[in-house]
Amino acid sequence: MTREQFNEIKERLTKYREIRHLTYENQQAEFLGNAFEKVSEYFKAKDDLEKVKALCDIAVFCFNAFDLKLGAFSNIKRASMIHLIDHFTSYFIEHNNKTVYNNNKDEDFEYLLIVEIEILVKNLGFDFYKCMIETIKEIESKNIGNYCEYENKFYQMSGAYTLDEAYKLAFYRESNEPSLNGKTKPKLHKEDNIIWTFKYKSALGGDIELNFIKWYKADYESCKL
């Protein structure tokens, strides 16, 4: 991964955190739990595409939890998921949550995780940078919503990956919201590059429109070497 590619990934995830009011500190508090959840998904993966997705998600957690600095590691002799798990546990248990791993060269431990993930993705036959961009495009598509200062929480706007999924959401909303009459079927009213708009009949008369975001689905198949 080049410096330009590294900086692009870091900058785009910085913008993602800013919209959701996330910080390195609050993401560090959840890092280990988030990472091991994706480790579990990796081992449950049905194919290499699902493994790549889990690995890229772990990389995103690394970028979001730590102010990574681009480095160079020429002495990595092995990279495996078991090796990565060993690093996670030793880092958080033996090194007492320090942000720098004290190996022989005193190199940045968090960036070492990214290097190892990059090797694992390459060993599966995929371009790590391209896979990361696909991952980021997917999470960026879900970054539409509103942040509530009072609750200190980001409310993500409802969305779906496909029109069929959007229809299912629309039918569910029509059947469960008091403001809708629960009898008329929602109809796709209009759509653009990012939104599907459905029209309903209101229980009080007139029409109501509900919007669903078009979520981007990461295309890892196109990232094969």
C-alpha positions as CSV (number, residue, x, y, z in Angstrom):
1,M,0.0,0.0,0.0
2,T,1.5,3.3,-1.0
3,R,1.6,6.5,1.1
4,E,-1.1,8.1,-1.1
5,Q,-3.4,5.0,-0.7
6,F,-2.8,5.0,3.1
7,N,-3.6,8.7,3.4
8,E,-6.8,8.3,1.3
9,I,-8.1,5.6,3.6
10,K,-7.2,7.5,6.7
11,E,-8.8,10.8,5.4
12,R,-12.0,9.2,4.3
13,L,-12.4,7.4,7.7
14,T,-11.7,10.7,9.5
15,K,-14.6,12.3,7.7
16,Y,-16.8,9.2,8.6
17,R,-15.9,9.7,12.3
18,E,-16.5,13.4,12.2
19,I,-20.1,12.9,10.9
20,R,-20.8,10.4,13.6
21,H,-19.0,12.3,16.3
22,L,-16.6,9.4,17.0
23,T,-13.2,9.8,18.6
24,Y,-10.1,7.7,18.8
25,E,-10.7,7.5,22.6
26,N,-14.3,6.2,22.5
27,Q,-13.4,3.8,19.6
28,Q,-10.4,2.4,21.6
29,A,-12.8,1.5,24.4
30,E,-14.8,-0.7,22.0
31,F,-11.9,-1.9,19.8
32,L,-11.2,-5.3,21.2
33,G,-14.9,-6.3,21.3
34,N,-15.5,-5.1,17.8
35,A,-12.3,-6.8,16.5
36,F,-13.1,-10.1,18.0
37,E,-16.7,-10.0,16.7
38,K,-15.2,-9.8,13.2
39,V,-12.6,-12.5,14.0
40,S,-15.6,-14.7,14.7
41,E,-17.2,-13.7,11.4
42,Y,-13.9,-14.6,9.6
43,F,-13.9,-18.2,11.0
44,K,-17.6,-18.5,10.1
45,A,-17.1,-17.3,6.6
46,K,-18.5,-19.4,3.8
47,D,-16.0,-18.2,1.2
48,D,-13.0,-16.0,0.7
49,L,-15.2,-13.0,0.0
50,E,-16.6,-13.1,3.4
51,K,-13.2,-13.5,4.9
52,V,-11.9,-10.4,3.1
53,K,-14.9,-8.5,4.4
54,A,-14.2,-9.5,8.0
55,L,-10.5,-8.6,7.6
56,C,-11.3,-5.2,6.1
57,D,-13.8,-4.4,8.9
58,I,-11.0,-5.1,11.4
59,A,-8.7,-2.8,9.5
60,V,-11.4,-0.1,9.7
61,F,-11.6,-0.5,13.4
62,C,-7.9,-0.1,13.6
63,F,-8.0,3.2,11.6
64,N,-10.9,4.5,13.7
65,A,-9.4,3.6,17.1
66,F,-5.8,4.7,16.5
67,D,-4.0,7.6,14.8
68,L,-2.0,5.3,12.6
69,K,1.3,6.4,11.1
70,L,2.6,4.8,7.9
71,G,5.6,2.6,8.5
72,A,7.6,-0.1,7.0
73,F,7.9,-3.7,8.2
74,S,10.4,-5.9,6.4
75,N,10.8,-8.5,9.1
76,I,7.3,-10.0,9.2
77,K,7.8,-13.8,8.8
78,R,4.2,-15.0,9.2
79,A,0.7,-13.6,9.0
80,S,-2.3,-15.6,10.0
81,M,-5.6,-15.0,11.8
82,I,-4.3,-16.9,14.8
83,H,-1.2,-14.7,14.8
84,L,-3.4,-11.6,14.6
85,I,-5.5,-12.9,17.5
86,D,-2.3,-13.4,19.5
87,H,-1.3,-9.8,18.8
88,F,-4.7,-8.5,20.0
89,T,-4.6,-10.4,23.3
90,S,-0.9,-9.6,24.0
91,Y,-1.4,-6.0,23.2
92,F,-4.4,-5.5,25.5
93,I,-3.5,-7.8,28.3
94,E,0.3,-8.0,28.5
95,H,0.9,-4.4,27.5
96,N,-1.8,-2.9,29.6
97,N,-3.6,-1.0,26.8
98,K,-0.5,1.0,25.7
99,T,-0.7,2.5,22.3
100,V,2.8,1.4,21.3
101,Y,4.0,-2.1,21.2
102,N,7.6,-2.5,22.5
103,N,9.1,-4.8,20.0
104,N,12.8,-4.8,19.1
105,K,12.5,-1.8,16.8
106,D,9.9,0.0,18.9
107,E,7.7,0.2,15.8
108,D,4.1,1.3,15.8
109,F,2.1,-1.8,16.9
110,E,-1.2,-0.6,15.4
111,Y,0.2,-0.1,12.0
112,L,1.7,-3.6,12.2
113,L,-1.8,-4.9,12.5
114,I,-2.7,-3.2,9.2
115,V,0.4,-4.7,7.5
116,E,-0.6,-8.2,8.7
117,I,-4.2,-7.8,7.6
118,E,-2.9,-6.6,4.2
119,I,-0.8,-9.7,3.9
120,L,-3.7,-11.9,4.8
121,V,-6.0,-10.2,2.2
122,K,-3.2,-10.6,-0.4
123,N,-2.8,-14.3,0.5
124,L,-6.5,-14.8,-0.2
125,G,-5.9,-13.3,-3.7
126,F,-7.2,-9.8,-3.3
127,D,-5.9,-6.2,-3.5
128,F,-6.0,-4.8,0.0
129,Y,-6.3,-1.1,-1.0
130,K,-9.1,-1.8,-3.5
131,C,-10.9,-3.9,-0.9
132,M,-10.6,-1.1,1.7
133,I,-12.0,1.4,-0.7
134,E,-15.0,-0.9,-1.3
135,T,-15.5,-1.2,2.4
136,I,-15.3,2.5,3.0
137,K,-17.8,3.2,0.1
138,E,-20.2,0.9,1.9
139,I,-20.0,2.5,5.3
140,E,-20.0,6.0,3.7
141,S,-23.4,5.1,2.1
142,K,-24.7,4.5,5.6
143,N,-23.4,7.8,6.9
144,I,-26.6,9.8,6.1
145,G,-28.6,10.7,9.2
146,N,-28.7,13.1,12.1
147,Y,-26.6,13.5,15.3
148,C,-28.5,14.2,18.5
149,E,-26.4,16.3,20.8
150,Y,-28.8,15.7,23.7
151,E,-28.5,11.9,23.5
152,N,-24.9,11.9,22.1
153,K,-26.0,9.5,19.4
154,F,-26.1,9.3,15.6
155,Y,-29.4,8.3,14.1
156,Q,-28.7,6.6,10.8
157,M,-31.4,7.0,8.1
158,S,-33.1,3.8,7.1
159,G,-31.8,2.1,4.0
160,A,-31.4,-1.0,2.0
161,Y,-29.0,-2.6,-0.4
162,T,-31.6,-3.5,-3.1
163,L,-35.0,-2.3,-4.2
164,D,-36.5,-5.6,-3.0
165,E,-35.1,-5.0,0.5
166,A,-36.4,-1.4,0.4
167,Y,-39.9,-2.7,-0.5
168,K,-39.8,-5.1,2.5
169,L,-38.9,-2.1,4.7
170,A,-41.7,-0.1,3.2
171,F,-44.3,-2.8,3.8
172,Y,-43.1,-3.2,7.4
173,R,-43.3,0.5,8.1
174,E,-46.8,0.7,6.5
175,S,-48.0,-2.1,8.7
176,N,-46.5,-0.9,12.0
177,E,-46.7,2.9,12.1
178,P,-49.9,4.6,13.5
179,S,-49.7,7.5,11.0
180,L,-50.3,5.0,8.2
181,N,-53.5,3.3,7.6
182,G,-52.1,-0.2,7.4
183,K,-54.3,-1.1,4.5
184,T,-52.8,0.4,1.4
185,K,-49.7,-1.1,-0.2
186,P,-46.7,1.3,-0.4
187,K,-45.8,2.3,-4.0
188,L,-42.4,3.4,-5.3
189,H,-42.9,7.0,-6.0
190,K,-39.5,8.1,-7.3
191,E,-35.8,7.4,-7.0
192,D,-32.5,9.0,-7.6
193,N,-28.9,8.0,-7.1
194,I,-29.1,7.7,-3.4
195,I,-32.8,7.5,-2.3
196,W,-35.9,5.4,-2.9
197,T,-39.1,7.3,-2.1
198,F,-42.3,5.4,-1.3
199,K,-45.8,6.9,-1.1
200,Y,-48.5,5.8,1.4
201,K,-52.0,6.8,2.3
202,S,-52.2,8.5,5.7
203,A,-54.6,7.3,8.3
204,L,-55.6,11.0,8.6
205,G,-56.1,11.4,4.9
206,G,-53.7,12.5,2.2
207,D,-50.4,11.0,1.2
208,I,-47.2,10.4,3.2
209,E,-43.7,9.9,1.6
210,L,-41.0,7.8,3.3
211,N,-37.4,7.7,2.1
212,F,-34.9,4.9,2.2
213,I,-31.2,5.3,1.4
214,K,-29.6,3.2,-1.3
215,W,-26.8,1.5,0.6
216,Y,-23.7,0.6,-1.4
217,K,-22.7,-3.1,-1.4
218,A,-18.9,-3.6,-1.3
219,D,-17.8,-5.5,-4.5
220,Y,-14.9,-7.5,-3.3
221,E,-15.1,-9.7,-6.4
222,S,-13.8,-6.9,-8.5
223,C,-10.7,-6.5,-6.2
224,K,-9.1,-9.9,-7.0
225,L,-5.5,-9.8,-8.0
